[in-house]
Amino acid sequence: MVSKNQIKLITSLQQKKYRKQHQLFFAEGKKVIQELLEANYELEALFSTDDIFSYVDKSKSHTITDAELKKISALTTPNNCLALFRIPLEKKGTLSGLIVALDDIRDPGNLGTIIRLCDWFGIETLICSEETVDIYNPKVVQATMGSISRVKVVYTDLESVLKTTELPVFGTFMDGDVIYNEQLPNEGIIVMGNEANGISDSIEKLISKRISIPRFGKLKQTESLNVATATGIILSEFKR
Protein backbone atom coordinates (compact mmCIF):
# COMPACT_ATOMS: atom_id res chain seq x y z
CA MET A 1 0.00 0.00 0.00
CA VAL A 2 1.11 3.56 -0.71
CA SER A 3 0.02 6.28 1.73
CA LYS A 4 -1.32 9.73 0.85
CA ASN A 5 1.89 11.30 2.18
CA GLN A 6 3.98 9.02 -0.02
CA ILE A 7 1.88 9.87 -3.05
CA LYS A 8 2.28 13.57 -2.29
CA LEU A 9 6.06 13.22 -1.86
CA ILE A 10 6.64 11.14 -4.98
CA THR A 11 4.51 13.31 -7.27
CA SER A 12 6.25 16.43 -5.91
CA LEU A 13 9.58 15.00 -7.07
CA GLN A 14 8.60 15.70 -10.66
CA GLN A 15 9.68 19.27 -9.82
CA LYS A 16 13.34 20.16 -9.38
CA LYS A 17 12.83 22.31 -6.28
CA TYR A 18 11.33 19.40 -4.36
CA ARG A 19 14.02 16.97 -5.54
CA LYS A 20 16.55 19.43 -4.19
CA GLN A 21 14.62 19.98 -0.96
CA HIS A 22 14.23 16.27 -0.18
CA GLN A 23 17.44 15.11 -1.93
CA LEU A 24 15.41 12.36 -3.56
CA PHE A 25 14.54 11.25 -7.09
CA PHE A 26 12.57 8.36 -8.51
CA ALA A 27 13.09 5.82 -11.28
CA GLU A 28 10.60 3.56 -13.02
CA GLY A 29 10.94 0.16 -14.65
CA LYS A 30 12.86 -2.99 -13.72
CA LYS A 31 15.93 -2.30 -15.86
CA VAL A 32 16.59 1.24 -14.65
CA ILE A 33 15.93 0.38 -11.00
CA GLN A 34 18.13 -2.72 -11.17
CA GLU A 35 21.00 -0.72 -12.69
CA LEU A 36 20.76 1.87 -9.91
CA LEU A 37 20.65 -0.79 -7.20
CA GLU A 38 23.70 -2.53 -8.68
CA ALA A 39 25.51 0.83 -8.76
CA ASN A 40 24.84 1.17 -5.00
CA TYR A 41 22.47 4.12 -5.19
CA GLU A 42 20.85 4.44 -1.77
CA LEU A 43 17.32 3.07 -1.94
CA GLU A 44 14.70 4.94 0.07
CA ALA A 45 11.63 2.94 -0.94
CA LEU A 46 10.48 0.49 -3.60
CA PHE A 47 6.90 0.20 -4.86
CA SER A 48 5.96 -2.67 -7.16
CA THR A 49 2.92 -4.62 -8.31
CA ASP A 50 4.92 -7.89 -8.29
CA ASP A 51 7.72 -9.35 -6.17
CA ILE A 52 10.40 -8.32 -8.68
CA PHE A 53 13.29 -7.47 -6.37
CA SER A 54 13.18 -10.22 -3.75
CA TYR A 55 16.63 -9.27 -2.45
CA VAL A 56 15.58 -5.75 -1.44
CA ASP A 57 15.18 -5.06 2.30
CA LYS A 58 11.56 -5.91 3.11
CA SER A 59 11.23 -2.78 5.25
CA LYS A 60 11.75 -0.68 2.11
CA SER A 61 9.70 -2.78 -0.30
CA HIS A 62 5.96 -2.16 -0.75
CA THR A 63 3.53 -4.19 -2.85
CA ILE A 64 0.92 -1.95 -4.44
CA THR A 65 -1.90 -2.22 -6.95
CA ASP A 66 -1.85 -1.05 -10.57
CA ALA A 67 -4.22 1.76 -9.58
CA GLU A 68 -1.86 2.93 -6.83
CA LEU A 69 1.13 2.79 -9.17
CA LYS A 70 -0.74 4.96 -11.66
CA LYS A 71 -1.15 7.63 -8.96
CA ILE A 72 2.63 7.96 -8.42
CA SER A 73 3.94 7.26 -11.92
CA ALA A 74 5.15 9.98 -14.28
CA LEU A 75 4.52 7.69 -17.27
CA THR A 76 1.38 7.69 -19.41
CA THR A 77 1.48 3.89 -19.27
CA PRO A 78 3.06 2.98 -15.91
CA ASN A 79 5.53 0.13 -15.65
CA ASN A 80 5.29 -2.41 -12.81
CA CYS A 81 7.65 -0.73 -10.35
CA LEU A 82 8.89 2.62 -9.07
CA ALA A 83 11.76 3.29 -6.68
CA LEU A 84 12.80 6.28 -4.61
CA PHE A 85 16.54 6.91 -4.37
CA ARG A 86 18.76 9.37 -2.50
CA ILE A 87 20.54 11.86 -4.76
CA PRO A 88 24.25 11.04 -4.42
CA LEU A 89 26.91 13.66 -3.82
CA GLU A 90 28.21 15.11 -7.07
CA LYS A 91 31.61 13.69 -7.95
CA LYS A 92 34.40 16.12 -8.73
CA GLY A 93 37.61 15.45 -10.59
CA THR A 94 40.12 16.64 -13.16
CA LEU A 95 39.08 16.88 -16.78
CA SER A 96 40.87 14.44 -19.05
CA GLY A 97 40.18 12.28 -22.07
CA LEU A 98 37.23 12.98 -24.34
CA ILE A 99 34.46 15.00 -22.69
CA VAL A 100 31.03 16.15 -23.84
CA ALA A 101 29.77 19.55 -22.66
CA LEU A 102 26.16 20.68 -22.98
CA ASP A 103 25.31 24.36 -23.39
CA ASP A 104 21.72 24.84 -22.18
CA ILE A 105 20.09 21.57 -23.27
CA ARG A 106 16.44 21.82 -22.22
CA ASP A 107 14.72 18.66 -23.43
CA PRO A 108 14.81 15.79 -20.88
CA GLY A 109 14.70 13.16 -23.63
CA ASN A 110 17.74 14.70 -25.31
CA LEU A 111 19.77 14.76 -22.10
CA GLY A 112 18.83 11.19 -21.25
CA THR A 113 19.78 9.98 -24.72
CA ILE A 114 23.09 11.89 -24.63
CA ILE A 115 23.95 10.27 -21.27
CA ARG A 116 23.22 6.89 -22.85
CA LEU A 117 25.42 7.76 -25.85
CA CYS A 118 28.26 8.79 -23.52
CA ASP A 119 27.97 5.42 -21.80
CA TRP A 120 28.00 3.61 -25.17
CA PHE A 121 31.05 5.45 -26.47
CA GLY A 122 32.99 5.32 -23.20
CA ILE A 123 32.72 9.01 -22.34
CA GLU A 124 33.24 9.09 -18.58
CA THR A 125 32.43 12.77 -17.92
CA LEU A 126 29.55 14.91 -19.16
CA ILE A 127 29.66 18.62 -18.28
CA CYS A 128 26.35 20.48 -18.16
CA SER A 129 25.80 24.21 -17.98
CA GLU A 130 23.78 25.30 -14.98
CA GLU A 131 20.81 26.03 -17.28
CA THR A 132 20.72 22.48 -18.66
CA VAL A 133 17.77 20.30 -17.60
CA ASP A 134 18.25 18.45 -14.29
CA ILE A 135 19.68 14.93 -14.56
CA TYR A 136 17.19 13.68 -11.95
CA ASN A 137 14.16 14.84 -13.91
CA PRO A 138 12.05 11.62 -14.19
CA LYS A 139 12.05 11.81 -18.01
CA VAL A 140 15.84 12.11 -18.06
CA VAL A 141 16.28 9.16 -15.70
CA GLN A 142 13.91 7.08 -17.84
CA ALA A 143 15.65 7.98 -21.11
CA THR A 144 19.09 6.96 -19.79
CA MET A 145 17.91 3.35 -19.38
CA GLY A 146 20.37 2.92 -16.52
CA SER A 147 23.35 4.74 -18.04
CA ILE A 148 22.88 7.46 -15.42
CA SER A 149 24.78 5.15 -13.04
CA ARG A 150 27.89 4.93 -15.25
CA VAL A 151 28.49 8.49 -16.51
CA LYS A 152 29.77 11.26 -14.24
CA VAL A 153 27.53 14.29 -14.85
CA VAL A 154 28.80 17.62 -13.53
CA TYR A 155 26.76 20.84 -13.44
CA THR A 156 28.98 23.90 -13.46
CA ASP A 157 29.73 27.31 -14.98
CA LEU A 158 30.58 26.04 -18.46
CA GLU A 159 32.20 29.33 -19.49
CA SER A 160 34.65 29.18 -16.57
CA VAL A 161 35.59 25.59 -17.40
CA LEU A 162 36.31 26.38 -21.03
CA LYS A 163 38.35 29.46 -20.12
CA THR A 164 40.70 27.45 -17.90
CA THR A 165 40.99 24.12 -19.71
CA GLU A 166 44.11 23.16 -21.66
CA LEU A 167 42.13 20.71 -23.78
CA PRO A 168 41.09 21.62 -27.32
CA VAL A 169 37.46 22.74 -27.43
CA PHE A 170 35.31 21.60 -30.36
CA GLY A 171 32.01 23.25 -31.20
CA THR A 172 29.32 22.12 -33.61
CA PHE A 173 28.22 24.73 -36.16
CA MET A 174 26.51 24.66 -39.55
CA ASP A 175 29.50 26.49 -41.07
CA GLY A 176 32.21 24.44 -39.33
CA ASP A 177 34.81 22.23 -41.02
CA VAL A 178 33.39 18.91 -42.18
CA ILE A 179 34.07 16.42 -39.40
CA TYR A 180 34.78 13.57 -41.85
CA ASN A 181 37.83 15.45 -43.18
CA GLU A 182 39.40 16.17 -39.78
CA GLN A 183 42.13 14.44 -37.81
CA LEU A 184 40.42 14.16 -34.44
CA PRO A 185 42.34 13.82 -31.15
CA ASN A 186 41.76 11.36 -28.33
CA GLU A 187 41.31 14.20 -25.86
CA GLY A 188 39.17 17.29 -26.00
CA ILE A 189 35.86 18.86 -25.05
CA ILE A 190 32.96 18.60 -27.50
CA VAL A 191 30.36 21.33 -26.94
CA MET A 192 26.78 20.70 -28.03
CA GLY A 193 24.37 23.65 -28.11
CA ASN A 194 20.78 24.41 -27.20
CA GLU A 195 18.04 22.75 -29.29
CA ALA A 196 16.66 26.03 -30.66
CA ASN A 197 19.60 28.44 -30.55
CA GLY A 198 22.72 26.31 -30.78
CA ILE A 199 25.89 27.29 -28.92
CA SER A 200 25.55 30.60 -27.07
CA ASP A 201 27.64 33.64 -28.07
CA SER A 202 29.68 33.61 -24.84
CA ILE A 203 30.62 29.95 -25.31
CA GLU A 204 31.23 30.33 -29.05
CA LYS A 205 34.10 32.73 -28.31
CA LEU A 206 35.87 29.94 -26.41
CA ILE A 207 35.67 27.34 -29.18
CA SER A 208 39.06 26.48 -30.65
CA LYS A 209 37.81 24.27 -33.52
CA ARG A 210 34.50 24.59 -35.37
CA ILE A 211 33.16 21.33 -36.83
CA SER A 212 30.03 20.34 -38.72
CA ILE A 213 28.09 17.33 -39.99
CA PRO A 214 27.44 17.87 -43.71
CA ARG A 215 24.03 17.46 -45.31
CA PHE A 216 23.89 14.89 -48.12
CA GLY A 217 20.28 15.32 -49.22
CA LYS A 218 19.81 16.66 -52.76
CA LEU A 219 17.77 19.67 -51.67
CA LYS A 220 19.78 20.36 -48.50
CA GLN A 221 16.78 22.05 -46.93
CA THR A 222 16.90 20.39 -43.50
CA GLU A 223 17.76 23.18 -41.07
CA SER A 224 19.45 21.11 -38.36
CA LEU A 225 19.82 17.73 -36.68
CA ASN A 226 18.37 16.80 -33.32
CA VAL A 227 21.11 17.49 -30.75
CA ALA A 228 21.17 13.91 -29.44
CA THR A 229 21.39 12.51 -32.98
CA ALA A 230 24.23 14.92 -33.77
CA THR A 231 26.04 13.91 -30.57
CA GLY A 232 25.90 10.26 -31.62
CA ILE A 233 27.35 10.99 -35.06
CA ILE A 234 30.13 13.19 -33.67
CA LEU A 235 31.12 10.72 -30.95
CA SER A 236 31.22 7.93 -33.51
CA GLU A 237 33.70 9.95 -35.60
CA PHE A 238 35.90 10.84 -32.62
CA LYS A 239 36.02 7.18 -31.58
CA ARG A 240 36.59 5.90 -35.11
C-alpha angles and dihedrals in degrees: 000000000000118000127224090250091053091049090050092049096046095046090048089058090072084080121072096223092059093045087054093045095050097029088227137121134177136226130197132209133040097265098051094043092047092051091051093048091050089050088056097247107168109257116218099177141343124211119189140158091218136035093262101145104041092167094061117107105270091223089065098040121089127185111216139173127256088251092054092047090053090057093058101033124103090203125096088224106031121220121225099267144034128188134196116218135184114248105246123227112272111257118232128199148137119293114246140143121020114338133184118215123194121210107203102325106181107177114090092209091055093050092047092050092047090052088052091049091051089053091049095049096041097251104157099188130046117186117205128192114238090252093057117110115274116267091223094057102126092237091053093049090049094048093052091063089209099318088111086081094057105042122071107228117195125189112205147131096295093195092057092049093051092047093056103035122105091203120102111260118220122196129191115232136159090238097044126117113283106265093217090064096050132098100229123203128228091237131050146094118269112203119205118192139221118292095244105026106027121215113357121245094248092053094041090064089061096052113112097187127030115208135177143190108233123229115238100184115115095238096038090205099134105113099207148335125256106267094238091049090049091049090055093051093047095047090049090056094047090050094044 
